[in-house]
Amino acid sequence: MHTHTSDLSVFPFDARGVAKRFRHAAIFGALESLNHGECMRFVNDHDPLPLLGQIEQRYGGQVLINYVERSPQQVVIDFTIHVADSEPAPAQAPAAQQGGCGGGGGCGCSGG
């Protein structure tokens, strides 16, 4: 598998091992700890479309999204940080997030 980032700047994040109620907070925390050019390789058991919408809304073009694998059994996505020198760092979001992947076959993050 070939990516545009070096292996040294790719950090694995397997969401399947994180309790559903903590997933989005853990994902946002991981993304916010990355520097320009670094990549989080995200692995999940479903396509997290609501999460991708939240990432786009929260970070805009500062997080590039690239599917590495997209199958019914596993989804692998590279989230690469791209912050131009003139752009500010991503803003911290409020502690309480609205929504989540709950419902429609999602991960149920908004549920207890």
C-alpha positions as CSV (number, residue, x, y, z in Angstrom):
1,M,0.0,0.0,0.0
2,H,1.4,3.4,-1.0
3,T,0.7,6.7,0.7
4,H,1.9,10.2,0.2
5,T,3.4,10.3,3.8
6,S,6.4,8.6,5.2
7,D,5.9,5.7,7.5
8,L,7.5,7.7,10.3
9,S,4.7,10.2,10.3
10,V,1.8,7.7,10.2
11,F,0.2,7.0,13.6
12,P,-2.3,4.1,13.9
13,F,-5.7,4.6,15.6
14,D,-7.9,1.5,15.8
15,A,-11.4,2.8,16.8
16,R,-12.6,-0.7,17.3
17,G,-10.8,-0.8,20.6
18,V,-12.3,2.4,22.0
19,A,-15.6,2.4,23.9
20,K,-18.3,3.8,21.7
21,R,-19.2,6.7,24.0
22,F,-15.6,7.9,23.9
23,R,-14.7,7.4,20.3
24,H,-15.3,10.9,18.9
25,A,-13.6,12.7,21.7
26,A,-10.6,10.3,21.4
27,I,-10.5,10.8,17.6
28,F,-10.6,14.6,17.9
29,G,-7.9,14.5,20.6
30,A,-5.7,12.4,18.4
31,L,-6.2,14.7,15.4
32,E,-5.4,17.8,17.5
33,S,-2.1,16.2,18.7
34,L,-0.8,15.8,15.2
35,N,1.5,18.3,13.5
36,H,1.4,19.5,9.9
37,G,2.2,16.6,7.5
38,E,1.5,13.9,10.1
39,C,-1.1,11.3,9.4
40,M,-3.4,9.2,11.6
41,R,-4.3,5.9,10.0
42,F,-7.8,5.3,11.3
43,V,-9.3,1.7,11.3
44,N,-13.0,1.0,12.0
45,D,-15.6,-1.7,11.4
46,H,-17.9,0.7,9.5
47,D,-17.7,3.7,7.3
48,P,-18.0,6.7,9.8
49,L,-19.8,9.1,7.5
50,P,-21.3,11.3,10.3
51,L,-17.8,11.5,11.9
52,L,-16.3,12.6,8.5
53,G,-18.9,15.4,8.4
54,Q,-18.0,16.5,11.9
55,I,-14.3,16.6,10.9
56,E,-15.0,18.6,7.8
57,Q,-17.1,21.1,9.8
58,R,-14.6,21.4,12.7
59,Y,-11.3,21.5,10.8
60,G,-12.3,22.4,7.2
61,G,-9.4,21.8,4.8
62,Q,-6.9,21.3,7.7
63,V,-7.6,17.5,7.8
64,L,-7.2,15.7,4.5
65,I,-9.3,12.5,4.2
66,N,-8.0,9.6,2.1
67,Y,-9.7,6.1,2.1
68,V,-7.0,3.4,2.1
69,E,-9.5,0.5,2.4
70,R,-13.3,0.5,2.2
71,S,-14.9,-2.9,2.6
72,P,-18.0,-4.1,4.6
73,Q,-15.6,-5.7,7.1
74,Q,-13.1,-2.9,7.6
75,V,-12.6,0.8,6.8
76,V,-9.1,2.3,6.8
77,I,-8.8,6.1,6.4
78,D,-5.7,8.3,6.5
79,F,-6.3,11.7,8.1
80,T,-3.4,13.9,7.2
81,I,-2.9,17.3,8.8
82,H,-2.4,20.2,6.4
83,V,-2.1,23.6,8.1
84,A,-0.7,26.4,5.9
85,D,1.7,28.8,7.6
86,S,-0.9,31.6,7.6
87,E,-3.7,29.5,9.0
88,P,-4.3,29.3,12.8
89,A,-4.2,25.9,14.6
90,P,-7.6,24.1,14.9
91,A,-9.8,25.6,17.5
92,Q,-10.6,23.5,20.6
93,A,-14.2,22.4,20.4
94,P,-16.6,22.5,23.4
95,A,-16.4,19.5,25.7
96,A,-19.9,18.4,24.9
97,Q,-20.3,17.4,21.3
98,Q,-23.6,17.3,19.6
99,G,-24.6,14.3,17.5
100,G,-22.5,11.4,16.7
101,C,-22.6,8.3,14.6
102,G,-25.7,7.0,16.4
103,G,-28.4,5.3,14.4
104,G,-28.5,4.1,10.8
105,G,-25.8,1.4,11.4
106,G,-23.4,3.9,12.9
107,C,-21.1,3.4,15.9
108,G,-23.7,4.7,18.4
109,C,-21.3,7.4,19.8
110,S,-24.1,9.6,20.9
111,G,-25.8,6.9,22.9
112,G,-24.7,5.7,26.4
